[in-house]
Structure formats: structure tokens, C-alpha cells
Amino acid sequence: MKRIKKIAYCLLGMIFTYGCFLFICILSNIHEKPLSSSPNIILVLGARIYGTEKRKAYPGSVLKTRLDTTLAYIKKHSSTTKIIVCGGKGALEPTTEASVMATYLNKHGIPRQKLIQEKRSTRTKENIQYAMKLVNLDHALLITSDFHLYRSKWLAKQLGIHSIDGLPAMSKNSSIIKNYSKEILSLGYAFIFDNK
């Protein structure tokens, strides 16, 4: 019995240590600033949308923060760079995330001709994979949530994109614990199953 307890404590200690390592990785990118003010393209990753029908679909709070961060960046830099918005249709979503993102940005002053929609992806790795088939992502600016930025850039490097900047959309205080807890699990999964 004592031996089983020792093994259990040892395993718990290893899991805790690995969790701390993942958390530190996530924190390493949350205040990142883009190195370039003229990226080749802006890549905005999707997140949950809501609504009961296509015409009334709207971005959830996480996605809205990413889109507002994109708008603020473009306003500050007067960027003429094209924007690729990524995200397919989830099981409980009325339409694709990309179409809702494009509509939101267009309503806030971004011309439709500047927007490219990637509508097939259902997870982060696919966001980047499918976007790569539409545009050149070298020297791109990747915009996503603060908690999501480390994993997104790591996946981009796994897919062969090494020159990519990041801009984090800062999480609301009310959702920090939930978002970061989920991201620790997602990053752990990525390190095991998405590693080259």
C-alpha cells in the first residue's frame, strides 16, 4: 500500500510540474509586441460564435476581443495589409466563424476586398494549415487571445512558418481562470500529438 501511495504521489508531482511548465510557456507570450509594423498579411484565428440562424450570428466574447484587437492595430498603423480570418462551422454554430468575423470587420470599416476567409478549419492547427494554402504566411502577424498565442505560434513553427509575429488580444478578468486552465490541457495535447 505504501508503495502504491509513493507511486501515486510521484505521478501527481510529475503532472503538477508538467502543468507548471505549460503555464509558464503560455505566459511567455501574453505581452508580446509585433516586431514589424508592416506585416505581409494579418492572420486572425477564429473562436466560438453564437446565434440561432446565419443572419443573426455574432462573435462570442473571446472572438470579439480578437477582432477588436485587429481593428485597433489597423487604426494605429493605417495598415493596407490584407486580413485572413480563419474558422469553419462548429457543431453548434449557425454558420462559419470566418464569415461572422468578416462581417464584423466590414461593419467596422474594413473593406471586403481586404478580407480573405478560410472556412474549413475546426481547430487551431487547421486554421494555420488551411490559411497556408490560401496565402503566404511568412512575415505574417498572428492575432489571437493572450492565452492562445504561445500554442498558435508553436504550431505555426511546427508547420514550417518561422518568421511570424504575434499580437495578443487580452482576456477579460472574469474568464482568465477558465481560459488558461483549458489552454494548459490544449497545449499539453499539442506537445504530444502535434509535435513533428
TASUL-V418805 format. One record per pair of residues at least 12 apart in sequence whose C-alpha atoms are under 6 Angstrom apart, sorted by the first residue. I is the first residue (numbers start at 1). J is the second residue. If there is no record, write none. Layout:
[[I J] [I J]]
This chain:
[[22 184] [26 150] [29 150] [30 146] [33 167] [34 165] [34 166] [39 139] [39 140] [39 141] [40 139] [40 140] [41 81] [41 82] [41 83] [41 140] [42 83] [42 140] [42 141] [43 83] [43 84] [43 141] [43 142] [44 85] [44 143] [45 86] [45 144] [46 86] [46 87] [46 97] [47 63] [48 60] [53 94] [54 94] [54 95] [65 169] [66 144] [66 169] [69 169] [82 114] [83 115] [84 115] [84 116] [84 117] [85 98] [85 117] [86 98] [86 118] [86 127] [87 119] [87 121] [88 119] [88 120] [88 121] [88 122] [98 117] [98 119] [138 163] [139 163] [139 164] [140 164] [141 165] [141 166] [142 166] [143 166] [143 167] [143 168] [144 168] [144 169] [145 168] [145 169] [146 168] [146 169] [146 170] [147 180]]
